[in-house]
């Protein structure tokens, strides 16, 4: 099954349960960015880079159709 189709199906019935899961995925992506790029070592720098990436490419990841928010605690 396609991941996007699974999210659409699950999100149609339980959207409130889907958002925390997708925000957690965003946290994992932010952690990876933090470790991958040395110039983004600070939390504020990573958050700024995240916001710029979301603004430039709003559909870069399939789950960004539901949420682009990443919690401050990661």
C-alpha positions in Angstrom: 0.0 0.0 0.0 1.2 3.5 -0.8 2.1 5.5 2.3 0.2 8.5 1.1 -2.9 6.4 0.5 -2.6 5.0 4.0 -2.4 8.4 5.5 -5.4 9.6 3.5 -7.4 6.6 4.5 -6.5 6.9 8.2 -6.7 10.6 8.2 -10.2 10.6 6.8 -11.4 8.8 10.0 -8.9 9.9 12.6 -7.3 13.2 11.6 -6.6 14.2 15.2 -4.7 11.0 15.8 -2.7 11.5 12.6 -1.2 14.9 13.4 1.0 13.9 16.4 2.4 11.0 14.4 3.2 13.3 11.4 4.7 15.9 13.7 7.0 13.2 15.1 8.1 12.4 11.6 9.0 16.1 11.2 11.0 15.9 14.4 13.0 13.0 13.0 13.7 14.9 9.8 14.8 17.9 11.8 17.2 15.8 13.9 18.7 14.4 10.7 19.2 17.9 9.3 20.8 18.9 12.6 23.3 16.1 12.5 23.9 16.2 8.7 24.7 19.9 8.3 27.3 21.3 10.7 26.3 24.9 9.9 22.8 24.2 11.4 24.0 23.1 14.8 21.9 25.5 16.8 18.2 24.8 17.4 17.2 28.2 16.1 19.2 27.8 12.9 17.6 24.4 12.3 14.1 25.9 12.9 14.9 28.8 10.5 16.1 26.4 7.8 13.0 24.2 8.4 10.6 27.2 7.9 12.5 28.3 4.8 12.3 24.7 3.3 8.6 24.5 4.0 8.0 27.8 2.4 10.0 27.0 -0.7 8.8 23.4 -1.2 5.4 22.9 0.6 4.8 19.5 -1.0 8.4 18.1 -0.7 7.3 15.4 1.7 4.0 13.7 1.2 3.0 14.1 4.9 3.5 17.9 4.6 0.0 18.0 3.0 -1.4 17.5 6.5 1.2 19.2 8.7 4.4 21.1 8.4 4.7 21.9 12.1 7.6 20.5 14.0 7.4 20.8 17.8 10.1 22.8 19.6 11.0 19.9 21.8 13.1 17.4 19.9 
